[in-house]
Amino acid sequence: MRGDRILVIDDSKVMVARIAHELQAVGYEVISAENGYRGIDSALQNRPALIVCDYTLPGITGDRIIEKLKSDPGTEAIPVIIYSSQADQAVVESCRNAGASAQLQKTGDYPALIRKIRDLLGEGDFEVEF
């Protein structure tokens, strides 16, 4: 539902601002954290509807963040999208195994990110195919 709170975890203030701008433009509330540990704390305190997380963060990687979130009953059901420039197959597998809901390449294709968020939140467009 629009108005849902999305947590963005990224150490780039520019990237956070871009993502926040795009998500707010379509009605989401955005909170952010500039590193993984603060992101975990924010998820525990704020219980966002979904998390968009970079993979490479100071002190911790995205897959480890997911493992910590999935091990807590209060955050285990929150979908996590890894949004990263990392395209290495080992990284993809590690994030999938940790419980990532999706992994998207940071390309600036914000409509693709928004579509994935809507899909994961059950807000996908109604489609009829014959």
PALO-830471 format. One record per residue: x, y, z of N, C-alpha, C, O in turn; residue number from 1. Coordinates in steps of 0.2 Angstrom, whole numbers, plus 5000, padded with zeros to 4 digits. Layout:
@nX: X nY: Y nZ: Z caX: X caY: Y caZ: Z cX: X cY: Y cZ: Z oX: X oY: Y oZ: Z num: NUM
...
end
This chain:
@nX: 5004 nY: 4994 nZ: 5000 caX: 5000 caY: 5000 caZ: 5000 cX: 5004 cY: 5006 cZ: 5000 oX: 5009 oY: 5006 oZ: 5004 num: 1
@nX: 5003 nY: 5011 nZ: 4996 caX: 5007 caY: 5017 caZ: 4996 cX: 5007 cY: 5020 cZ: 5003 oX: 5002 oY: 5020 oZ: 5006 num: 2
@nX: 5012 nY: 5023 nZ: 5004 caX: 5013 caY: 5026 caZ: 5011 cX: 5017 cY: 5021 cZ: 5015 oX: 5019 oY: 5023 oZ: 5021 num: 3
@nX: 5018 nY: 5015 nZ: 5013 caX: 5022 caY: 5010 caZ: 5016 cX: 5029 cY: 5013 cZ: 5017 oX: 5032 oY: 5017 oZ: 5013 num: 4
@nX: 5032 nY: 5012 nZ: 5023 caX: 5039 caY: 5014 caZ: 5025 cX: 5044 cY: 5009 cZ: 5022 oX: 5044 oY: 5003 oZ: 5023 num: 5
@nX: 5049 nY: 5012 nZ: 5018 caX: 5054 caY: 5009 caZ: 5015 cX: 5061 cY: 5011 cZ: 5018 oX: 5062 oY: 5017 oZ: 5019 num: 6
@nX: 5065 nY: 5006 nZ: 5020 caX: 5072 caY: 5008 caZ: 5023 cX: 5077 cY: 5007 cZ: 5018 oX: 5077 oY: 5002 oZ: 5015 num: 7
@nX: 5081 nY: 5012 nZ: 5017 caX: 5086 caY: 5012 caZ: 5012 cX: 5093 cY: 5012 cZ: 5016 oX: 5094 oY: 5016 oZ: 5019 num: 8
@nX: 5097 nY: 5007 nZ: 5015 caX: 5103 caY: 5006 caZ: 5018 cX: 5109 cY: 5007 cZ: 5013 oX: 5109 oY: 5002 oZ: 5008 num: 9
@nX: 5112 nY: 5012 nZ: 5013 caX: 5118 caY: 5013 caZ: 5008 cX: 5122 cY: 5019 cZ: 5011 oX: 5120 oY: 5023 oZ: 5014 num: 10
@nX: 5129 nY: 5018 nZ: 5010 caX: 5134 caY: 5023 caZ: 5013 cX: 5135 cY: 5029 cZ: 5008 oX: 5138 oY: 5033 oZ: 5010 num: 11
@nX: 5131 nY: 5029 nZ: 5002 caX: 5132 caY: 5034 caZ: 4998 cX: 5126 cY: 5039 cZ: 4999 oX: 5120 oY: 5037 oZ: 4997 num: 12
@nX: 5127 nY: 5045 nZ: 5001 caX: 5122 caY: 5050 caZ: 5003 cX: 5118 cY: 5052 cZ: 4996 oX: 5112 oY: 5053 oZ: 4996 num: 13
@nX: 5122 nY: 5052 nZ: 4991 caX: 5119 caY: 5054 caZ: 4984 cX: 5114 cY: 5048 cZ: 4982 oX: 5109 oY: 5050 oZ: 4980 num: 14
@nX: 5116 nY: 5042 nZ: 4983 caX: 5112 caY: 5036 caZ: 4981 cX: 5106 cY: 5036 cZ: 4985 oX: 5100 oY: 5035 oZ: 4983 num: 15
@nX: 5106 nY: 5037 nZ: 4992 caX: 5101 caY: 5037 caZ: 4996 cX: 5096 cY: 5043 cZ: 4994 oX: 5090 oY: 5042 oZ: 4994 num: 16
@nX: 5099 nY: 5049 nZ: 4992 caX: 5094 caY: 5054 caZ: 4990 cX: 5091 cY: 5053 cZ: 4984 oX: 5085 oY: 5054 oZ: 4983 num: 17
@nX: 5094 nY: 5050 nZ: 4979 caX: 5091 caY: 5048 caZ: 4973 cX: 5085 cY: 5043 cZ: 4974 oX: 5080 oY: 5044 oZ: 4971 num: 18
@nX: 5087 nY: 5037 nZ: 4977 caX: 5082 caY: 5032 caZ: 4979 cX: 5076 cY: 5035 cZ: 4982 oX: 5070 oY: 5034 oZ: 4981 num: 19
@nX: 5077 nY: 5039 nZ: 4988 caX: 5072 caY: 5042 caZ: 4992 cX: 5068 cY: 5047 cZ: 4987 oX: 5061 oY: 5046 oZ: 4988 num: 20
@nX: 5071 nY: 5051 nZ: 4983 caX: 5067 caY: 5055 caZ: 4979 cX: 5062 cY: 5051 cZ: 4974 oX: 5056 oY: 5053 oZ: 4974 num: 21
@nX: 5064 nY: 5046 nZ: 4971 caX: 5060 caY: 5042 caZ: 4967 cX: 5055 cY: 5038 cZ: 4971 oX: 5049 oY: 5038 oZ: 4968 num: 22
@nX: 5056 nY: 5035 nZ: 4976 caX: 5051 caY: 5032 caZ: 4980 cX: 5046 cY: 5037 cZ: 4983 oX: 5040 oY: 5035 oZ: 4983 num: 23
@nX: 5048 nY: 5042 nZ: 4986 caX: 5043 caY: 5047 caZ: 4988 cX: 5039 cY: 5050 cZ: 4983 oX: 5033 oY: 5051 oZ: 4984 num: 24
@nX: 5041 nY: 5050 nZ: 4977 caX: 5037 caY: 5053 caZ: 4971 cX: 5031 cY: 5048 cZ: 4970 oX: 5026 oY: 5051 oZ: 4967 num: 25
@nX: 5032 nY: 5042 nZ: 4971 caX: 5026 caY: 5037 caZ: 4970 cX: 5023 cY: 5035 cZ: 4977 oX: 5019 oY: 5031 oZ: 4977 num: 26
@nX: 5024 nY: 5039 nZ: 4982 caX: 5020 caY: 5039 caZ: 4988 cX: 5023 cY: 5035 cZ: 4994 oX: 5019 oY: 5034 oZ: 4999 num: 27
@nX: 5029 nY: 5032 nZ: 4994 caX: 5032 caY: 5029 caZ: 4999 cX: 5035 cY: 5034 cZ: 5004 oX: 5038 oY: 5039 oZ: 5002 num: 28
@nX: 5035 nY: 5032 nZ: 5010 caX: 5039 caY: 5035 caZ: 5016 cX: 5046 cY: 5032 cZ: 5016 oX: 5046 oY: 5026 oZ: 5015 num: 29
@nX: 5051 nY: 5036 nZ: 5016 caX: 5058 caY: 5033 caZ: 5016 cX: 5062 cY: 5035 cZ: 5022 oX: 5062 oY: 5041 oZ: 5024 num: 30
@nX: 5065 nY: 5030 nZ: 5025 caX: 5070 caY: 5031 caZ: 5030 cX: 5076 cY: 5028 cZ: 5028 oX: 5076 oY: 5024 oZ: 5023 num: 31
@nX: 5082 nY: 5030 nZ: 5031 caX: 5088 caY: 5028 caZ: 5028 cX: 5093 cY: 5027 cZ: 5034 oX: 5092 oY: 5029 oZ: 5039 num: 32
@nX: 5098 nY: 5023 nZ: 5032 caX: 5104 caY: 5022 caZ: 5037 cX: 5110 cY: 5022 cZ: 5032 oX: 5110 oY: 5019 oZ: 5027 num: 33
@nX: 5115 nY: 5025 nZ: 5035 caX: 5122 caY: 5025 caZ: 5031 cX: 5127 cY: 5020 cZ: 5032 oX: 5132 oY: 5020 oZ: 5028 num: 34
@nX: 5125 nY: 5015 nZ: 5036 caX: 5129 caY: 5009 caZ: 5036 cX: 5125 cY: 5003 cZ: 5039 oX: 5119 oY: 5004 oZ: 5041 num: 35
@nX: 5127 nY: 4997 nZ: 5038 caX: 5124 caY: 4991 caZ: 5039 cX: 5121 cY: 4990 cZ: 5046 oX: 5116 oY: 4988 oZ: 5047 num: 36
@nX: 5125 nY: 4992 nZ: 5051 caX: 5124 caY: 4991 caZ: 5058 cX: 5118 cY: 4996 cZ: 5060 oX: 5113 oY: 4994 oZ: 5064 num: 37
@nX: 5118 nY: 5002 nZ: 5058 caX: 5113 caY: 5006 caZ: 5059 cX: 5107 cY: 5004 cZ: 5055 oX: 5101 oY: 5005 oZ: 5058 num: 38
@nX: 5107 nY: 5001 nZ: 5049 caX: 5102 caY: 4999 caZ: 5046 cX: 5098 cY: 4993 cZ: 5049 oX: 5092 oY: 4993 oZ: 5049 num: 39
@nX: 5102 nY: 4989 nZ: 5052 caX: 5099 caY: 4983 caZ: 5056 cX: 5095 cY: 4986 cZ: 5062 oX: 5090 oY: 4984 oZ: 5063 num: 40
@nX: 5098 nY: 4991 nZ: 5066 caX: 5095 caY: 4994 caZ: 5071 cX: 5089 cY: 4998 cZ: 5069 oX: 5083 oY: 4997 oZ: 5072 num: 41
@nX: 5089 nY: 5001 nZ: 5063 caX: 5083 caY: 5005 caZ: 5061 cX: 5077 cY: 5000 cZ: 5059 oX: 5072 oY: 5001 oZ: 5060 num: 42
@nX: 5079 nY: 4994 nZ: 5056 caX: 5074 caY: 4989 caZ: 5054 cX: 5071 cY: 4986 cZ: 5061 oX: 5065 oY: 4985 oZ: 5061 num: 43
@nX: 5075 nY: 4985 nZ: 5066 caX: 5072 caY: 4983 caZ: 5072 cX: 5067 cY: 4988 cZ: 5075 oX: 5062 oY: 4986 oZ: 5078 num: 44
@nX: 5069 nY: 4994 nZ: 5075 caX: 5065 caY: 4999 caZ: 5078 cX: 5059 cY: 5001 cZ: 5074 oX: 5054 oY: 5003 oZ: 5077 num: 45
@nX: 5060 nY: 5002 nZ: 5068 caX: 5055 caY: 5005 caZ: 5063 cX: 5050 cY: 5000 cZ: 5060 oX: 5045 oY: 5002 oZ: 5057 num: 46
@nX: 5053 nY: 4994 nZ: 5059 caX: 5049 caY: 4988 caZ: 5056 cX: 5046 cY: 4991 cZ: 5049 oX: 5040 oY: 4991 oZ: 5048 num: 47
@nX: 5051 nY: 4992 nZ: 5044 caX: 5049 caY: 4995 caZ: 5038 cX: 5045 cY: 4989 cZ: 5034 oX: 5046 oY: 4983 oZ: 5035 num: 48
@nX: 5041 nY: 4991 nZ: 5029 caX: 5038 caY: 4986 caZ: 5025 cX: 5043 cY: 4982 cZ: 5020 oX: 5041 oY: 4977 oZ: 5018 num: 49
@nX: 5048 nY: 4986 nZ: 5018 caX: 5053 caY: 4983 caZ: 5014 cX: 5060 cY: 4987 cZ: 5015 oX: 5060 oY: 4992 oZ: 5017 num: 50
@nX: 5065 nY: 4983 nZ: 5013 caX: 5072 caY: 4986 caZ: 5014 cX: 5075 cY: 4986 cZ: 5007 oX: 5075 oY: 4980 oZ: 5004 num: 51
@nX: 5078 nY: 4991 nZ: 5005 caX: 5083 caY: 4992 caZ: 4999 cX: 5090 cY: 4992 cZ: 5002 oX: 5091 oY: 4997 oZ: 5005 num: 52
@nX: 5094 nY: 4988 nZ: 5001 caX: 5101 caY: 4988 caZ: 5004 cX: 5106 cY: 4987 cZ: 4999 oX: 5106 oY: 4983 oZ: 4994 num: 53
@nX: 5112 nY: 4991 nZ: 4999 caX: 5118 caY: 4990 caZ: 4995 cX: 5121 cY: 4984 cZ: 4998 oX: 5120 oY: 4981 oZ: 5003 num: 54
@nX: 5125 nY: 4981 nZ: 4994 caX: 5129 caY: 4975 caZ: 4996 cX: 5136 cY: 4977 cZ: 5000 oX: 5137 oY: 4974 oZ: 5005 num: 55
@nX: 5139 nY: 4982 nZ: 4997 caX: 5146 caY: 4983 caZ: 5000 cX: 5145 cY: 4989 cZ: 5004 oX: 5144 oY: 4995 oZ: 5002 num: 56
@nX: 5145 nY: 4988 nZ: 5011 caX: 5145 caY: 4993 caZ: 5016 cX: 5151 cY: 4993 cZ: 5021 oX: 5154 oY: 4988 oZ: 5021 num: 57
@nX: 5152 nY: 4998 nZ: 5024 caX: 5158 caY: 4998 caZ: 5029 cX: 5156 cY: 4993 cZ: 5034 oX: 5151 oY: 4994 oZ: 5038 num: 58
@nX: 5161 nY: 4989 nZ: 5035 caX: 5161 caY: 4984 caZ: 5041 cX: 5156 cY: 4978 cZ: 5040 oX: 5157 oY: 4973 oZ: 5044 num: 59
@nX: 5152 nY: 4978 nZ: 5035 caX: 5147 caY: 4972 caZ: 5034 cX: 5144 cY: 4972 cZ: 5027 oX: 5143 oY: 4977 oZ: 5024 num: 60
@nX: 5143 nY: 4966 nZ: 5025 caX: 5141 caY: 4965 caZ: 5018 cX: 5133 cY: 4964 cZ: 5018 oX: 5130 oY: 4962 oZ: 5023 num: 61
@nX: 5130 nY: 4965 nZ: 5013 caX: 5122 caY: 4965 caZ: 5012 cX: 5120 cY: 4958 cZ: 5014 oX: 5115 oY: 4957 oZ: 5018 num: 62
@nX: 5124 nY: 4952 nZ: 5012 caX: 5121 caY: 4946 caZ: 5014 cX: 5121 cY: 4945 cZ: 5022 oX: 5117 oY: 4941 oZ: 5024 num: 63
@nX: 5126 nY: 4947 nZ: 5025 caX: 5127 caY: 4947 caZ: 5033 cX: 5121 cY: 4951 cZ: 5036 oX: 5118 oY: 4949 oZ: 5041 num: 64
@nX: 5119 nY: 4957 nZ: 5033 caX: 5114 caY: 4961 caZ: 5035 cX: 5107 cY: 4956 cZ: 5035 oX: 5103 oY: 4956 oZ: 5040 num: 65
@nX: 5106 nY: 4953 nZ: 5029 caX: 5100 caY: 4949 caZ: 5028 cX: 5100 cY: 4943 cZ: 5033 oX: 5095 oY: 4942 oZ: 5036 num: 66
@nX: 5106 nY: 4940 nZ: 5034 caX: 5106 caY: 4935 caZ: 5039 cX: 5104 cY: 4937 cZ: 5046 oX: 5100 oY: 4934 oZ: 5050 num: 67
@nX: 5106 nY: 4943 nZ: 5048 caX: 5105 caY: 4945 caZ: 5055 cX: 5097 cY: 4947 cZ: 5055 oX: 5094 oY: 4946 oZ: 5060 num: 68
@nX: 5095 nY: 4950 nZ: 5050 caX: 5087 caY: 4952 caZ: 5050 cX: 5083 cY: 4946 cZ: 5050 oX: 5078 oY: 4945 oZ: 5053 num: 69
@nX: 5085 nY: 4941 nZ: 5046 caX: 5081 caY: 4934 caZ: 5045 cX: 5081 cY: 4930 cZ: 5052 oX: 5077 oY: 4926 oZ: 5053 num: 70
@nX: 5086 nY: 4932 nZ: 5056 caX: 5087 caY: 4928 caZ: 5062 cX: 5083 cY: 4931 cZ: 5068 oX: 5082 oY: 4928 oZ: 5073 num: 71
@nX: 5080 nY: 4937 nZ: 5067 caX: 5076 caY: 4940 caZ: 5072 cX: 5068 cY: 4939 cZ: 5070 oX: 5066 oY: 4941 oZ: 5064 num: 72
@nX: 5064 nY: 4937 nZ: 5075 caX: 5057 caY: 4936 caZ: 5073 cX: 5053 cY: 4943 cZ: 5071 oX: 5048 oY: 4942 oZ: 5068 num: 73
@nX: 5056 nY: 4948 nZ: 5073 caX: 5053 caY: 4955 caZ: 5072 cX: 5054 cY: 4957 cZ: 5065 oX: 5051 oY: 4961 oZ: 5062 num: 74
@nX: 5060 nY: 4955 nZ: 5062 caX: 5062 caY: 4957 caZ: 5055 cX: 5062 cY: 4951 cZ: 5050 oX: 5064 oY: 4953 oZ: 5044 num: 75
@nX: 5061 nY: 4945 nZ: 5052 caX: 5062 caY: 4940 caZ: 5047 cX: 5058 cY: 4940 cZ: 5041 oX: 5060 oY: 4937 oZ: 5036 num: 76
@nX: 5052 nY: 4943 nZ: 5042 caX: 5047 caY: 4943 caZ: 5036 cX: 5048 cY: 4949 cZ: 5031 oX: 5044 oY: 4949 oZ: 5026 num: 77
@nX: 5052 nY: 4953 nZ: 5033 caX: 5053 caY: 4960 caZ: 5029 cX: 5057 cY: 4958 cZ: 5023 oX: 5062 oY: 4955 oZ: 5023 num: 78
@nX: 5054 nY: 4959 nZ: 5017 caX: 5058 caY: 4958 caZ: 5011 cX: 5064 cY: 4963 cZ: 5010 oX: 5063 oY: 4969 oZ: 5012 num: 79
@nX: 5069 nY: 4960 nZ: 5007 caX: 5075 caY: 4964 caZ: 5007 cX: 5077 cY: 4963 cZ: 4999 oX: 5078 oY: 4958 oZ: 4996 num: 80
@nX: 5078 nY: 4969 nZ: 4996 caX: 5081 caY: 4970 caZ: 4989 cX: 5088 cY: 4972 cZ: 4990 oX: 5090 oY: 4977 oZ: 4993 num: 81
@nX: 5093 nY: 4968 nZ: 4987 caX: 5100 caY: 4970 caZ: 4987 cX: 5100 cY: 4974 cZ: 4980 oX: 5099 oY: 4972 oZ: 4975 num: 82
@nX: 5102 nY: 4980 nZ: 4981 caX: 5103 caY: 4985 caZ: 4976 cX: 5110 cY: 4987 cZ: 4975 oX: 5112 oY: 4992 oZ: 4979 num: 83
@nX: 5114 nY: 4984 nZ: 4971 caX: 5121 caY: 4985 caZ: 4971 cX: 5124 cY: 4985 cZ: 4964 oX: 5121 oY: 4982 oZ: 4959 num: 84
@nX: 5130 nY: 4987 nZ: 4964 caX: 5134 caY: 4987 caZ: 4958 cX: 5137 cY: 4980 cZ: 4957 oX: 5140 oY: 4978 oZ: 4952 num: 85
@nX: 5137 nY: 4976 nZ: 4963 caX: 5140 caY: 4969 caZ: 4963 cX: 5136 cY: 4965 cZ: 4958 oX: 5130 oY: 4964 oZ: 4960 num: 86
@nX: 5139 nY: 4962 nZ: 4953 caX: 5136 caY: 4957 caZ: 4949 cX: 5139 cY: 4950 cZ: 4949 oX: 5137 oY: 4946 oZ: 4945 num: 87
@nX: 5144 nY: 4949 nZ: 4953 caX: 5148 caY: 4943 caZ: 4954 cX: 5143 cY: 4938 cZ: 4956 oX: 5139 oY: 4938 oZ: 4960 num: 88
@nX: 5143 nY: 4932 nZ: 4952 caX: 5139 caY: 4926 caZ: 4954 cX: 5139 cY: 4924 cZ: 4961 oX: 5134 oY: 4922 oZ: 4964 num: 89
@nX: 5145 nY: 4924 nZ: 4964 caX: 5146 caY: 4922 caZ: 4971 cX: 5142 cY: 4926 cZ: 4975 oX: 5139 oY: 4924 oZ: 4980 num: 90
@nX: 5142 nY: 4933 nZ: 4974 caX: 5138 caY: 4938 caZ: 4978 cX: 5131 cY: 4936 cZ: 4977 oX: 5127 oY: 4937 oZ: 4982 num: 91
@nX: 5129 nY: 4935 nZ: 4971 caX: 5121 caY: 4934 caZ: 4970 cX: 5119 cY: 4928 cZ: 4974 oX: 5114 oY: 4928 oZ: 4977 num: 92
@nX: 5123 nY: 4922 nZ: 4973 caX: 5121 caY: 4916 caZ: 4977 cX: 5121 cY: 4917 cZ: 4984 oX: 5117 oY: 4915 oZ: 4988 num: 93
@nX: 5126 nY: 4921 nZ: 4987 caX: 5127 caY: 4922 caZ: 4994 cX: 5121 cY: 4926 cZ: 4997 oX: 5118 oY: 4925 oZ: 5002 num: 94
@nX: 5119 nY: 4931 nZ: 4993 caX: 5113 caY: 4935 caZ: 4995 cX: 5106 cY: 4931 cZ: 4994 oX: 5102 oY: 4931 oZ: 4999 num: 95
@nX: 5106 nY: 4927 nZ: 4989 caX: 5100 caY: 4922 caZ: 4988 cX: 5100 cY: 4917 cZ: 4994 oX: 5094 oY: 4916 oZ: 4997 num: 96
@nX: 5105 nY: 4914 nZ: 4996 caX: 5105 caY: 4910 caZ: 5001 cX: 5104 cY: 4913 cZ: 5008 oX: 5101 oY: 4910 oZ: 5013 num: 97
@nX: 5106 nY: 4919 nZ: 5009 caX: 5104 caY: 4923 caZ: 5015 cX: 5097 cY: 4924 cZ: 5016 oX: 5095 oY: 4926 oZ: 5021 num: 98
@nX: 5093 nY: 4925 nZ: 5010 caX: 5086 caY: 4926 caZ: 5011 cX: 5084 cY: 4932 cZ: 5007 oX: 5079 oY: 4935 oZ: 5008 num: 99
@nX: 5088 nY: 4935 nZ: 5003 caX: 5086 caY: 4941 caZ: 4999 cX: 5080 cY: 4939 cZ: 4995 oX: 5079 oY: 4934 oZ: 4992 num: 100
@nX: 5076 nY: 4944 nZ: 4994 caX: 5070 caY: 4943 caZ: 4990 cX: 5071 cY: 4945 cZ: 4983 oX: 5067 oY: 4942 oZ: 4979 num: 101
@nX: 5076 nY: 4949 nZ: 4982 caX: 5078 caY: 4951 caZ: 4975 cX: 5085 cY: 4954 cZ: 4975 oX: 5087 oY: 4956 oZ: 4980 num: 102
@nX: 5088 nY: 4954 nZ: 4969 caX: 5094 caY: 4958 caZ: 4968 cX: 5094 cY: 4961 cZ: 4962 oX: 5093 oY: 4958 oZ: 4957 num: 103
@nX: 5095 nY: 4968 nZ: 4962 caX: 5095 caY: 4972 caZ: 4956 cX: 5101 cY: 4976 cZ: 4955 oX: 5104 oY: 4978 oZ: 4960 num: 104
@nX: 5103 nY: 4976 nZ: 4949 caX: 5110 caY: 4980 caZ: 4948 cX: 5108 cY: 4988 cZ: 4948 oX: 5103 oY: 4990 oZ: 4946 num: 105
@nX: 5113 nY: 4991 nZ: 4951 caX: 5112 caY: 4999 caZ: 4952 cX: 5114 cY: 5001 cZ: 4945 oX: 5120 oY: 5002 oZ: 4943 num: 106
@nX: 5109 nY: 5003 nZ: 4941 caX: 5110 caY: 5006 caZ: 4934 cX: 5106 cY: 5012 cZ: 4934 oX: 5107 oY: 5016 oZ: 4928 num: 107
@nX: 5103 nY: 5015 nZ: 4939 caX: 5099 caY: 5021 caZ: 4938 cX: 5092 cY: 5020 cZ: 4935 oX: 5088 oY: 5024 oZ: 4934 num: 108
@nX: 5090 nY: 5013 nZ: 4934 caX: 5083 caY: 5011 caZ: 4932 cX: 5079 cY: 5011 cZ: 4938 oX: 5077 oY: 5006 oZ: 4940 num: 109
@nX: 5077 nY: 5017 nZ: 4940 caX: 5072 caY: 5017 caZ: 4946 cX: 5065 cY: 5014 cZ: 4945 oX: 5062 oY: 5012 oZ: 4949 num: 110
@nX: 5063 nY: 5015 nZ: 4939 caX: 5056 caY: 5012 caZ: 4937 cX: 5056 cY: 5004 cZ: 4939 oX: 5052 oY: 5001 oZ: 4941 num: 111
@nX: 5062 nY: 5001 nZ: 4937 caX: 5063 caY: 4994 caZ: 4938 cX: 5063 cY: 4992 cZ: 4946 oX: 5060 oY: 4987 oZ: 4948 num: 112
@nX: 5066 nY: 4997 nZ: 4949 caX: 5067 caY: 4996 caZ: 4957 cX: 5060 cY: 4997 cZ: 4960 oX: 5057 oY: 4993 oZ: 4964 num: 113
@nX: 5056 nY: 5002 nZ: 4957 caX: 5049 caY: 5003 caZ: 4960 cX: 5045 cY: 4997 cZ: 4958 oX: 5040 oY: 4995 oZ: 4962 num: 114
@nX: 5045 nY: 4994 nZ: 4952 caX: 5041 caY: 4989 caZ: 4950 cX: 5042 cY: 4983 cZ: 4955 oX: 5038 oY: 4979 oZ: 4957 num: 115
@nX: 5049 nY: 4981 nZ: 4956 caX: 5051 caY: 4976 caZ: 4960 cX: 5048 cY: 4977 cZ: 4968 oX: 5045 oY: 4972 oZ: 4971 num: 116
@nX: 5048 nY: 4983 nZ: 4970 caX: 5046 caY: 4985 caZ: 4977 cX: 5038 cY: 4983 cZ: 4977 oX: 5035 oY: 4980 oZ: 4981 num: 117
@nX: 5035 nY: 4986 nZ: 4972 caX: 5027 caY: 4985 caZ: 4971 cX: 5026 cY: 4977 cZ: 4971 oX: 5021 oY: 4975 oZ: 4974 num: 118
@nX: 5029 nY: 4974 nZ: 4967 caX: 5028 caY: 4966 caZ: 4967 cX: 5029 cY: 4963 cZ: 4973 oX: 5025 oY: 4959 oZ: 4976 num: 119
@nX: 5034 nY: 4965 nZ: 4977 caX: 5036 caY: 4962 caZ: 4983 cX: 5031 cY: 4964 cZ: 4989 oX: 5030 oY: 4960 oZ: 4994 num: 120
@nX: 5028 nY: 4970 nZ: 4988 caX: 5023 caY: 4972 caZ: 4993 cX: 5016 cY: 4970 cZ: 4991 oX: 5011 oY: 4972 oZ: 4994 num: 121
@nX: 5015 nY: 4966 nZ: 4985 caX: 5009 caY: 4964 caZ: 4983 cX: 5005 cY: 4970 cZ: 4980 oX: 4999 oY: 4970 oZ: 4980 num: 122
@nX: 5008 nY: 4975 nZ: 4977 caX: 5005 caY: 4980 caZ: 4974 cX: 5006 cY: 4980 cZ: 4966 oX: 5005 oY: 4985 oZ: 4963 num: 123
@nX: 5008 nY: 4975 nZ: 4964 caX: 5009 caY: 4974 caZ: 4956 cX: 5002 cY: 4976 cZ: 4953 oX: 4997 oY: 4976 oZ: 4955 num: 124
@nX: 5003 nY: 4979 nZ: 4947 caX: 4998 caY: 4981 caZ: 4942 cX: 4993 cY: 4975 cZ: 4941 oX: 4996 oY: 4969 oZ: 4940 num: 125
@nX: 4987 nY: 4976 nZ: 4941 caX: 4982 caY: 4971 caZ: 4939 cX: 4983 cY: 4969 cZ: 4931 oX: 4982 oY: 4974 oZ: 4927 num: 126
@nX: 4984 nY: 4963 nZ: 4930 caX: 4985 caY: 4961 caZ: 4923 cX: 4980 cY: 4956 cZ: 4921 oX: 4979 oY: 4951 oZ: 4925 num: 127
@nX: 4978 nY: 4956 nZ: 4915 caX: 4974 caY: 4951 caZ: 4912 cX: 4977 cY: 4949 cZ: 4905 oX: 4978 oY: 4953 oZ: 4901 num: 128
@nX: 4978 nY: 4942 nZ: 4905 caX: 4981 caY: 4940 caZ: 4899 cX: 4976 cY: 4934 cZ: 4896 oX: 4974 oY: 4930 oZ: 4900 num: 129
@nX: 4975 nY: 4934 nZ: 4889 caX: 4970 caY: 4929 caZ: 4886 cX: 4974 cY: 4925 cZ: 4881 oX: 4972 oY: 4921 oZ: 4878 num: 130
end
